């Protein structure tokens, strides 16, 4: 998937997939979504996600309806770090943001 957002090209084929997440609904459920976190060669972060008609990736369809959709969402490094924390990708979090993590 490719997108140009605010003058920057995001391409899942040339970026490195770092981690993924699924909300564990069946793929035919309207709430289902899945996301992959990517880092570009320039070091920028983005999510590529897709989901059903009641997910955060829903798109408007017809009169007040919604259907499944997909899109790319640019992220700041802080947002990428927070996404990894929430998705519990601890090894990846340590790999990319280890210098920012402190012992409790």
Secondary structure, DSSP 8 states (H G I E B T S, - for coil): -EEEETTEEEETTTSEEEEEEE--S-TTSTT-EEEEEEE-TTS-EEEEEEE-TTSTT-EEETTTEEE-EEEEEEE-HHHHHHHHHHTT-HHHHHHHHGGG----
